[in-house]
Amino acid sequence: MYLVLIAWFYVALMMAVAEAMSPIGTVLGAVFTFLLYGLLPMLVVGYIMGTPARRRARKAQALSAAPNASGETPSHPIAAERKEL
């Protein structure tokens, strides 16, 4: 997952550098090139590629919070320690 994002970042950065160094390019154009061709798509792809991991984490959390005798899940995941009298 990270290899795709790193490669995309590199290509977008090189596009922005080429835009800034071009005789007809501007630094502002390079910034927008990086944001629109690099950062925004990387965020979308990273979110989509991270969906299975978030789903697994949510499922693991649901399994660890088992219901108690009344059928309700406990509000705190760690049970209180009982004191002996």
N, C-alpha and C positions, 0 to 999 in steps of 0.2 A: 504494500500500500504506500509506504513512504517513498519508495523508489520512483513511482509514477509522479508523486507530488514534487519531489526534488528535481526530477528531469523537467517537469513543466515549469517550475520556478526558474530553472537555468535558462530555458528557451525564452521565457517571457523577459527575463533580465537582459539577455543578449539582444532581443528585439528593442527593448527600451534604450539600451546603450547605442545601438545602431541609429535609432531615431534621434538621440541627443547629439551624436557625432556627425550626422548628415548635414551638409551645407544648407539644406532647406528645412531641416528639422529643428525643433525647439525642445528645451528641457521640459516645458509644460506638456508638450505632446508625448515625451518619453514617460512622464509620470502617468498620464492617462493611458498610454499603451500598456504600461505595467499593471495598472489597476484593472483595466477592462479585459486584457488578454491573459493576465497572470493571476492576480490576487482573487478576483471574483470567481472565476472558474475553479481555481484551486480550492476555495472554500466550499463550493457546491460539490465537487468531486470528493473532497475529504469527508464531507457530511454523509454522502451516499455510501462511500466505502466503509465508513465507521458504523453503519446501521446494524450489521450482524453482531458486532461487539457490544453495542448498546442493548440489543435485544437479549443477548446471552446474559449480560449483567442484570438486566431487569428480571429475567426468569430466575436467575440464581438468588436474587434478593427475595423474590416471591416465595421460593422454596424454603429459604432459611427462616422466614417469618411464618412459622406454622401456627395454625389457630390453637388457642388454649381450650380448656374444658367447656367454656361457654360458646365456643365457635367463633370468637372474635380474635383477631390477631393482636398480639401484645403491642402496646404503644412504645415500649422500650425494648430493644433487642437483647439486652443483658438483664437477666433476672436479678431481683434484689436478693442480697444475702440474708439468710435467716439467722437471728441471734438465738442462742440457746439460753433457756432460763435456769 
